[in-house]
Amino acid sequence: MTQNGQALTRTQVTIRLGRRTVTGEHHPGTTVLETARTLGLTPPSSCEAGNCATCMARLEEGSAPMRANDVLEQDDLDEGWVLTCQAVPEGPSVSVVYE
């Protein structure tokens, strides 16, 4: 698939929630939380605005910049925590674990 003459690379997202691990293709513009739901998981969530940390998970592989973050401290970010309602997967693969 191409856009403006450039090949588009789809990101493969792997999500572990409890005893289930699923992998699927990320749809551009959607968050990790939305991807988890599309893949049949029911991850924890509440505000979906980056304010409560209910949806927080650890990023184990790849990159998923957050649109907003009103709750995680720098120490949390350094340990790999992201708010999945705000984290948008980037690159060839992303892996997150809800703990």
C-alpha positions in Angstrom: 0.0 0.0 0.0 1.3 3.5 -0.8 0.4 7.0 0.0 1.9 10.0 -1.9 4.3 7.6 -3.6 5.6 6.2 -0.3 5.1 2.7 1.1 3.0 2.6 4.2 4.2 0.3 6.9 1.5 -1.1 9.2 2.4 -1.5 12.9 1.9 -4.9 14.5 0.7 -4.5 18.1 1.0 -7.2 20.7 -1.0 -6.7 23.8 -1.0 -8.9 26.9 -3.9 -8.6 29.4 -4.1 -11.2 32.1 -3.6 -14.7 30.5 -4.4 -13.5 27.0 -1.9 -12.2 24.5 -3.1 -11.0 21.1 -1.3 -9.5 18.1 -2.9 -7.6 15.3 -2.5 -4.7 12.9 -2.8 -1.2 14.2 -5.1 1.1 12.3 -3.5 4.6 11.8 -4.7 7.3 14.2 -6.0 4.9 16.8 -4.6 4.3 20.3 -3.4 1.2 22.0 -6.6 1.1 23.9 -8.7 1.2 20.7 -6.5 -1.5 19.2 -6.9 -3.7 22.2 -10.7 -3.5 21.9 -10.6 -4.2 18.2 -8.6 -7.3 19.0 -11.3 -8.5 21.4 -9.8 -7.5 24.7 -11.5 -5.6 27.4 -8.7 -3.6 29.0 -9.3 -1.3 32.0 -10.3 2.2 31.2 -12.2 5.1 32.6 -11.8 8.8 31.5 -10.1 8.1 28.1 -8.6 11.6 28.3 -5.2 11.0 30.0 -6.4 12.1 33.4 -6.8 9.0 35.6 -4.2 6.2 34.7 -6.8 3.4 34.8 -5.6 2.3 31.4 -1.9 2.4 32.2 0.2 -0.4 30.8 3.9 -1.0 30.3 5.4 -0.5 26.9 7.8 -3.4 26.3 8.8 -2.9 22.7 8.5 -0.1 20.2 7.3 3.4 20.4 3.8 4.8 21.4 3.9 8.5 22.0 1.0 9.9 24.1 -1.3 12.6 22.9 -1.9 13.8 26.4 -0.6 12.9 29.9 -1.9 14.6 33.0 -1.0 11.8 35.5 2.2 9.9 34.8 5.4 11.3 36.3 8.8 11.2 34.6 9.8 8.2 36.7 6.8 6.3 35.4 7.6 7.2 31.8 11.3 6.1 32.3 10.0 2.7 33.5 8.0 2.4 30.2 4.5 3.2 31.5 2.0 4.7 29.0 -1.6 5.7 29.1 -3.1 3.4 26.5 -6.0 5.7 25.9 -3.5 8.3 24.7 -0.6 6.2 23.3 -0.5 5.9 19.5 1.7 3.0 18.2 4.5 3.9 15.8 7.1 1.8 13.9 7.0 -1.8 12.8 6.0 -3.3 16.1 4.8 -2.4 19.5 4.2 -4.6 22.6 2.4 -3.6 25.8 1.5 -5.4 29.0 -1.4 -4.5 31.3 -0.2 -5.4 34.8 
